[in-house]
């Protein structure tokens, strides 16, 4: 059972890696958007 799981993992490792790379990229984009919106809100408050 464990051997087949390891073999499957080796074949899937490319997909797994790609998934995490894409996941991290989207997380970074969301964080950037969040930071930009926060900065924008702070700037609006400072202008008032």
mmJSON file of the N, C-alpha and C atoms, coordinates in Angstrom:
{"data_MODEL":{"atom_site":{
"group_PDB":["ATOM","ATOM","ATOM","ATOM","ATOM","ATOM","ATOM","ATOM","ATOM","ATOM","ATOM","ATOM","ATOM","ATOM","ATOM","ATOM","ATOM","ATOM","ATOM","ATOM","ATOM","ATOM","ATOM","ATOM","ATOM","ATOM","ATOM","ATOM","ATOM","ATOM","ATOM","ATOM","ATOM","ATOM","ATOM","ATOM","ATOM","ATOM","ATOM","ATOM","ATOM","ATOM","ATOM","ATOM","ATOM","ATOM","ATOM","ATOM","ATOM","ATOM","ATOM","ATOM","ATOM","ATOM","ATOM","ATOM","ATOM","ATOM","ATOM","ATOM","ATOM","ATOM","ATOM","ATOM","ATOM","ATOM","ATOM","ATOM","ATOM","ATOM","ATOM","ATOM","ATOM","ATOM","ATOM","ATOM","ATOM","ATOM","ATOM","ATOM","ATOM","ATOM","ATOM","ATOM","ATOM","ATOM","ATOM","ATOM","ATOM","ATOM","ATOM","ATOM","ATOM","ATOM","ATOM","ATOM","ATOM","ATOM","ATOM","ATOM","ATOM","ATOM","ATOM","ATOM","ATOM","ATOM","ATOM","ATOM","ATOM","ATOM","ATOM","ATOM","ATOM","ATOM","ATOM","ATOM","ATOM","ATOM","ATOM","ATOM","ATOM","ATOM","ATOM","ATOM","ATOM","ATOM","ATOM","ATOM","ATOM","ATOM","ATOM","ATOM","ATOM","ATOM","ATOM","ATOM","ATOM","ATOM","ATOM","ATOM","ATOM","ATOM","ATOM","ATOM"],
"id":[1,2,3,4,5,6,7,8,9,10,11,12,13,14,15,16,17,18,19,20,21,22,23,24,25,26,27,28,29,30,31,32,33,34,35,36,37,38,39,40,41,42,43,44,45,46,47,48,49,50,51,52,53,54,55,56,57,58,59,60,61,62,63,64,65,66,67,68,69,70,71,72,73,74,75,76,77,78,79,80,81,82,83,84,85,86,87,88,89,90,91,92,93,94,95,96,97,98,99,100,101,102,103,104,105,106,107,108,109,110,111,112,113,114,115,116,117,118,119,120,121,122,123,124,125,126,127,128,129,130,131,132,133,134,135,136,137,138,139,140,141,142,143,144],
"type_symbol":["N","C","C","N","C","C","N","C","C","N","C","C","N","C","C","N","C","C","N","C","C","N","C","C","N","C","C","N","C","C","N","C","C","N","C","C","N","C","C","N","C","C","N","C","C","N","C","C","N","C","C","N","C","C","N","C","C","N","C","C","N","C","C","N","C","C","N","C","C","N","C","C","N","C","C","N","C","C","N","C","C","N","C","C","N","C","C","N","C","C","N","C","C","N","C","C","N","C","C","N","C","C","N","C","C","N","C","C","N","C","C","N","C","C","N","C","C","N","C","C","N","C","C","N","C","C","N","C","C","N","C","C","N","C","C","N","C","C","N","C","C","N","C","C"],
"label_atom_id":["N","CA","C","N","CA","C","N","CA","C","N","CA","C","N","CA","C","N","CA","C","N","CA","C","N","CA","C","N","CA","C","N","CA","C","N","CA","C","N","CA","C","N","CA","C","N","CA","C","N","CA","C","N","CA","C","N","CA","C","N","CA","C","N","CA","C","N","CA","C","N","CA","C","N","CA","C","N","CA","C","N","CA","C","N","CA","C","N","CA","C","N","CA","C","N","CA","C","N","CA","C","N","CA","C","N","CA","C","N","CA","C","N","CA","C","N","CA","C","N","CA","C","N","CA","C","N","CA","C","N","CA","C","N","CA","C","N","CA","C","N","CA","C","N","CA","C","N","CA","C","N","CA","C","N","CA","C","N","CA","C","N","CA","C","N","CA","C"],
"label_alt_id":[null,null,null,null,null,null,null,null,null,null,null,null,null,null,null,null,null,null,null,null,null,null,null,null,null,null,null,null,null,null,null,null,null,null,null,null,null,null,null,null,null,null,null,null,null,null,null,null,null,null,null,null,null,null,null,null,null,null,null,null,null,null,null,null,null,null,null,null,null,null,null,null,null,null,null,null,null,null,null,null,null,null,null,null,null,null,null,null,null,null,null,null,null,null,null,null,null,null,null,null,null,null,null,null,null,null,null,null,null,null,null,null,null,null,null,null,null,null,null,null,null,null,null,null,null,null,null,null,null,null,null,null,null,null,null,null,null,null,null,null,null,null,null,null],
"label_comp_id":["UNK","UNK","UNK","UNK","UNK","UNK","UNK","UNK","UNK","UNK","UNK","UNK","UNK","UNK","UNK","UNK","UNK","UNK","UNK","UNK","UNK","UNK","UNK","UNK","UNK","UNK","UNK","UNK","UNK","UNK","UNK","UNK","UNK","UNK","UNK","UNK","UNK","UNK","UNK","UNK","UNK","UNK","UNK","UNK","UNK","UNK","UNK","UNK","UNK","UNK","UNK","UNK","UNK","UNK","UNK","UNK","UNK","UNK","UNK","UNK","UNK","UNK","UNK","UNK","UNK","UNK","UNK","UNK","UNK","UNK","UNK","UNK","UNK","UNK","UNK","UNK","UNK","UNK","UNK","UNK","UNK","UNK","UNK","UNK","UNK","UNK","UNK","UNK","UNK","UNK","UNK","UNK","UNK","UNK","UNK","UNK","UNK","UNK","UNK","UNK","UNK","UNK","UNK","UNK","UNK","UNK","UNK","UNK","UNK","UNK","UNK","UNK","UNK","UNK","UNK","UNK","UNK","UNK","UNK","UNK","UNK","UNK","UNK","UNK","UNK","UNK","UNK","UNK","UNK","UNK","UNK","UNK","UNK","UNK","UNK","UNK","UNK","UNK","UNK","UNK","UNK","UNK","UNK","UNK"],
"label_asym_id":["A","A","A","A","A","A","A","A","A","A","A","A","A","A","A","A","A","A","A","A","A","A","A","A","A","A","A","A","A","A","A","A","A","A","A","A","A","A","A","A","A","A","A","A","A","A","A","A","A","A","A","A","A","A","A","A","A","A","A","A","A","A","A","A","A","A","A","A","A","A","A","A","A","A","A","A","A","A","A","A","A","A","A","A","A","A","A","A","A","A","A","A","A","A","A","A","A","A","A","A","A","A","A","A","A","A","A","A","A","A","A","A","A","A","A","A","A","A","A","A","A","A","A","A","A","A","A","A","A","A","A","A","A","A","A","A","A","A","A","A","A","A","A","A"],
"label_entity_id":["1","1","1","1","1","1","1","1","1","1","1","1","1","1","1","1","1","1","1","1","1","1","1","1","1","1","1","1","1","1","1","1","1","1","1","1","1","1","1","1","1","1","1","1","1","1","1","1","1","1","1","1","1","1","1","1","1","1","1","1","1","1","1","1","1","1","1","1","1","1","1","1","1","1","1","1","1","1","1","1","1","1","1","1","1","1","1","1","1","1","1","1","1","1","1","1","1","1","1","1","1","1","1","1","1","1","1","1","1","1","1","1","1","1","1","1","1","1","1","1","1","1","1","1","1","1","1","1","1","1","1","1","1","1","1","1","1","1","1","1","1","1","1","1"],
"label_seq_id":[1,1,1,2,2,2,3,3,3,4,4,4,5,5,5,6,6,6,7,7,7,8,8,8,9,9,9,10,10,10,11,11,11,12,12,12,13,13,13,14,14,14,15,15,15,16,16,16,17,17,17,18,18,18,19,19,19,20,20,20,21,21,21,22,22,22,23,23,23,24,24,24,25,25,25,26,26,26,27,27,27,28,28,28,29,29,29,30,30,30,31,31,31,32,32,32,33,33,33,34,34,34,35,35,35,36,36,36,37,37,37,38,38,38,39,39,39,40,40,40,41,41,41,42,42,42,43,43,43,44,44,44,45,45,45,46,46,46,47,47,47,48,48,48],
"pdbx_PDB_ins_code":[null,null,null,null,null,null,null,null,null,null,null,null,null,null,null,null,null,null,null,null,null,null,null,null,null,null,null,null,null,null,null,null,null,null,null,null,null,null,null,null,null,null,null,null,null,null,null,null,null,null,null,null,null,null,null,null,null,null,null,null,null,null,null,null,null,null,null,null,null,null,null,null,null,null,null,null,null,null,null,null,null,null,null,null,null,null,null,null,null,null,null,null,null,null,null,null,null,null,null,null,null,null,null,null,null,null,null,null,null,null,null,null,null,null,null,null,null,null,null,null,null,null,null,null,null,null,null,null,null,null,null,null,null,null,null,null,null,null,null,null,null,null,null,null],
"Cartn_x":[0.842,0.0,0.877,1.857,2.725,3.545,4.034,4.857,4.082,2.835,2.054,1.805,1.582,1.371,2.616,3.796,5.038,5.211,4.911,5.037,4.078,2.848,1.876,2.348,2.917,3.381,4.488,5.383,6.475,5.939,4.918,4.374,3.594,2.97,2.15,2.957,4.244,5.001,5.073,5.097,5.105,3.826,2.693,1.399,1.315,1.796,1.776,2.576,3.763,4.644,3.98,3.42,2.758,1.59,0.84,-0.3,0.155,1.229,1.691,2.245,2.94,3.47,2.313,1.295,0.125,-0.592,-0.702,-1.371,-0.653,0.673,1.454,1.322,1.338,1.212,-0.12,-1.206,-2.516,-2.604,-2.01,-1.998,-1.266,-0.113,0.665,-0.136,-0.808,-1.612,-2.705,-3.374,-4.44,-3.882,-2.723,-2.1,-1.762,-1.202,-0.857,-2.104,-3.173,-4.421,-4.94,-4.856,-5.321,-4.497,-3.178,-2.295,-2.588,-2.768,-3.075,-4.375,-5.394,-6.677,-6.537,-5.763,-5.538,-4.822,-3.772,-3.024,-3.928,-4.776,-5.689,-6.64,-7.178,-8.095,-7.378,-6.133,-5.355,-5.128,-4.788,-4.561,-5.831,-6.978,-8.25,-8.489,-8.19,-8.381,-7.449,-6.218,-5.246,-5.663,-6.289,-6.698,-7.795,-8.645,-9.784,-9.369],
"Cartn_y":[-1.205,0.0,1.255,1.289,2.469,2.628,1.505,1.589,2.208,1.798,2.358,3.842,4.236,5.655,6.459,5.933,6.632,6.75,5.672,5.704,6.727,6.731,7.703,9.115,9.297,10.632,11.099,10.183,10.558,11.001,10.347,10.733,12.043,12.282,13.484,14.701,14.5,15.592,16.826,16.648,17.798,18.608,17.924,18.602,19.273,18.56,19.079,20.373,20.354,21.523,22.689,22.403,23.439,24.03,23.157,23.609,24.591,24.248,25.115,26.418,26.366,27.596,28.519,27.983,28.79,29.296,28.428,28.799,29.978,29.895,30.977,32.262,32.144,33.336,34.029,33.259,33.871,34.473,33.8,34.342,35.68,35.746,36.987,38.097,37.782,38.794,39.321,38.41,38.825,39.688,39.312,40.106,41.499,41.571,42.867,43.727,43.138,43.882,44.37,43.525,43.885,45.051,44.968,46.034,47.328,47.251,48.45,49.086,48.28,48.831,49.442,48.802,49.346,50.69,50.756,52.0,53.093,52.735,53.697,54.26,53.378,53.812,54.73,54.405,55.244,56.619,56.652,57.928,58.773,58.14,58.872,59.488,58.727,59.232,60.406,60.323,61.393,62.672,62.542,63.721,64.509,63.814,64.489,65.386],
"Cartn_z":[0.0,0.0,0.0,0.895,0.991,-0.285,-0.845,-2.061,-3.217,-3.403,-4.514,-4.284,-3.037,-2.738,-3.1,-2.765,-3.082,-4.591,-5.324,-6.782,-7.383,-6.91,-7.4,-7.104,-5.932,-5.545,-6.485,-6.85,-7.762,-9.118,-9.62,-10.925,-10.815,-9.653,-9.481,-9.034,-8.746,-8.115,-9.009,-10.326,-11.225,-11.088,-11.085,-10.933,-9.569,-8.56,-7.189,-7.111,-7.706,-7.687,-8.409,-9.579,-10.374,-9.584,-8.926,-8.127,-7.052,-6.342,-5.252,-5.784,-6.93,-7.53,-7.88,-8.549,-8.914,-7.669,-6.668,-5.419,-4.77,-4.694,-4.079,-4.879,-6.215,-7.064,-6.825,-6.766,-6.56,-5.164,-4.17,-2.809,-2.786,-3.464,-3.509,-4.159,-5.267,-5.961,-5.045,-4.332,-3.423,-2.307,-1.78,-0.717,-1.231,-2.441,-3.033,-3.188,-3.702,-3.887,-2.542,-1.525,-0.189,0.349,0.207,0.693,-0.047,-1.372,-2.156,-1.67,-1.448,-1.006,0.389,1.26,2.603,2.515,1.699,1.528,0.985,0.028,-0.583,0.475,1.319,2.378,3.366,3.693,4.622,4.0,2.717,2.032,2.039,1.822,1.838,3.215,4.264,5.629,5.894,5.395,5.624,4.908,3.743,2.964,3.665,4.424,5.081,6.189],
"occupancy":[1.0,1.0,1.0,1.0,1.0,1.0,1.0,1.0,1.0,1.0,1.0,1.0,1.0,1.0,1.0,1.0,1.0,1.0,1.0,1.0,1.0,1.0,1.0,1.0,1.0,1.0,1.0,1.0,1.0,1.0,1.0,1.0,1.0,1.0,1.0,1.0,1.0,1.0,1.0,1.0,1.0,1.0,1.0,1.0,1.0,1.0,1.0,1.0,1.0,1.0,1.0,1.0,1.0,1.0,1.0,1.0,1.0,1.0,1.0,1.0,1.0,1.0,1.0,1.0,1.0,1.0,1.0,1.0,1.0,1.0,1.0,1.0,1.0,1.0,1.0,1.0,1.0,1.0,1.0,1.0,1.0,1.0,1.0,1.0,1.0,1.0,1.0,1.0,1.0,1.0,1.0,1.0,1.0,1.0,1.0,1.0,1.0,1.0,1.0,1.0,1.0,1.0,1.0,1.0,1.0,1.0,1.0,1.0,1.0,1.0,1.0,1.0,1.0,1.0,1.0,1.0,1.0,1.0,1.0,1.0,1.0,1.0,1.0,1.0,1.0,1.0,1.0,1.0,1.0,1.0,1.0,1.0,1.0,1.0,1.0,1.0,1.0,1.0,1.0,1.0,1.0,1.0,1.0,1.0],
"B_iso_or_equiv":[0.0,0.0,0.0,0.0,0.0,0.0,0.0,0.0,0.0,0.0,0.0,0.0,0.0,0.0,0.0,0.0,0.0,0.0,0.0,0.0,0.0,0.0,0.0,0.0,0.0,0.0,0.0,0.0,0.0,0.0,0.0,0.0,0.0,0.0,0.0,0.0,0.0,0.0,0.0,0.0,0.0,0.0,0.0,0.0,0.0,0.0,0.0,0.0,0.0,0.0,0.0,0.0,0.0,0.0,0.0,0.0,0.0,0.0,0.0,0.0,0.0,0.0,0.0,0.0,0.0,0.0,0.0,0.0,0.0,0.0,0.0,0.0,0.0,0.0,0.0,0.0,0.0,0.0,0.0,0.0,0.0,0.0,0.0,0.0,0.0,0.0,0.0,0.0,0.0,0.0,0.0,0.0,0.0,0.0,0.0,0.0,0.0,0.0,0.0,0.0,0.0,0.0,0.0,0.0,0.0,0.0,0.0,0.0,0.0,0.0,0.0,0.0,0.0,0.0,0.0,0.0,0.0,0.0,0.0,0.0,0.0,0.0,0.0,0.0,0.0,0.0,0.0,0.0,0.0,0.0,0.0,0.0,0.0,0.0,0.0,0.0,0.0,0.0,0.0,0.0,0.0,0.0,0.0,0.0],
"pdbx_formal_charge":[null,null,null,null,null,null,null,null,null,null,null,null,null,null,null,null,null,null,null,null,null,null,null,null,null,null,null,null,null,null,null,null,null,null,null,null,null,null,null,null,null,null,null,null,null,null,null,null,null,null,null,null,null,null,null,null,null,null,null,null,null,null,null,null,null,null,null,null,null,null,null,null,null,null,null,null,null,null,null,null,null,null,null,null,null,null,null,null,null,null,null,null,null,null,null,null,null,null,null,null,null,null,null,null,null,null,null,null,null,null,null,null,null,null,null,null,null,null,null,null,null,null,null,null,null,null,null,null,null,null,null,null,null,null,null,null,null,null,null,null,null,null,null,null],
"auth_seq_id":[1,1,1,2,2,2,3,3,3,4,4,4,5,5,5,6,6,6,7,7,7,8,8,8,9,9,9,10,10,10,11,11,11,12,12,12,13,13,13,14,14,14,15,15,15,16,16,16,17,17,17,18,18,18,19,19,19,20,20,20,21,21,21,22,22,22,23,23,23,24,24,24,25,25,25,26,26,26,27,27,27,28,28,28,29,29,29,30,30,30,31,31,31,32,32,32,33,33,33,34,34,34,35,35,35,36,36,36,37,37,37,38,38,38,39,39,39,40,40,40,41,41,41,42,42,42,43,43,43,44,44,44,45,45,45,46,46,46,47,47,47,48,48,48],
"auth_comp_id":["UNK","UNK","UNK","UNK","UNK","UNK","UNK","UNK","UNK","UNK","UNK","UNK","UNK","UNK","UNK","UNK","UNK","UNK","UNK","UNK","UNK","UNK","UNK","UNK","UNK","UNK","UNK","UNK","UNK","UNK","UNK","UNK","UNK","UNK","UNK","UNK","UNK","UNK","UNK","UNK","UNK","UNK","UNK","UNK","UNK","UNK","UNK","UNK","UNK","UNK","UNK","UNK","UNK","UNK","UNK","UNK","UNK","UNK","UNK","UNK","UNK","UNK","UNK","UNK","UNK","UNK","UNK","UNK","UNK","UNK","UNK","UNK","UNK","UNK","UNK","UNK","UNK","UNK","UNK","UNK","UNK","UNK","UNK","UNK","UNK","UNK","UNK","UNK","UNK","UNK","UNK","UNK","UNK","UNK","UNK","UNK","UNK","UNK","UNK","UNK","UNK","UNK","UNK","UNK","UNK","UNK","UNK","UNK","UNK","UNK","UNK","UNK","UNK","UNK","UNK","UNK","UNK","UNK","UNK","UNK","UNK","UNK","UNK","UNK","UNK","UNK","UNK","UNK","UNK","UNK","UNK","UNK","UNK","UNK","UNK","UNK","UNK","UNK","UNK","UNK","UNK","UNK","UNK","UNK"],
"auth_asym_id":["A","A","A","A","A","A","A","A","A","A","A","A","A","A","A","A","A","A","A","A","A","A","A","A","A","A","A","A","A","A","A","A","A","A","A","A","A","A","A","A","A","A","A","A","A","A","A","A","A","A","A","A","A","A","A","A","A","A","A","A","A","A","A","A","A","A","A","A","A","A","A","A","A","A","A","A","A","A","A","A","A","A","A","A","A","A","A","A","A","A","A","A","A","A","A","A","A","A","A","A","A","A","A","A","A","A","A","A","A","A","A","A","A","A","A","A","A","A","A","A","A","A","A","A","A","A","A","A","A","A","A","A","A","A","A","A","A","A","A","A","A","A","A","A"],
"auth_atom_id":["N","CA","C","N","CA","C","N","CA","C","N","CA","C","N","CA","C","N","CA","C","N","CA","C","N","CA","C","N","CA","C","N","CA","C","N","CA","C","N","CA","C","N","CA","C","N","CA","C","N","CA","C","N","CA","C","N","CA","C","N","CA","C","N","CA","C","N","CA","C","N","CA","C","N","CA","C","N","CA","C","N","CA","C","N","CA","C","N","CA","C","N","CA","C","N","CA","C","N","CA","C","N","CA","C","N","CA","C","N","CA","C","N","CA","C","N","CA","C","N","CA","C","N","CA","C","N","CA","C","N","CA","C","N","CA","C","N","CA","C","N","CA","C","N","CA","C","N","CA","C","N","CA","C","N","CA","C","N","CA","C","N","CA","C","N","CA","C"],
"pdbx_PDB_model_num":[1,1,1,1,1,1,1,1,1,1,1,1,1,1,1,1,1,1,1,1,1,1,1,1,1,1,1,1,1,1,1,1,1,1,1,1,1,1,1,1,1,1,1,1,1,1,1,1,1,1,1,1,1,1,1,1,1,1,1,1,1,1,1,1,1,1,1,1,1,1,1,1,1,1,1,1,1,1,1,1,1,1,1,1,1,1,1,1,1,1,1,1,1,1,1,1,1,1,1,1,1,1,1,1,1,1,1,1,1,1,1,1,1,1,1,1,1,1,1,1,1,1,1,1,1,1,1,1,1,1,1,1,1,1,1,1,1,1,1,1,1,1,1,1]
}}}
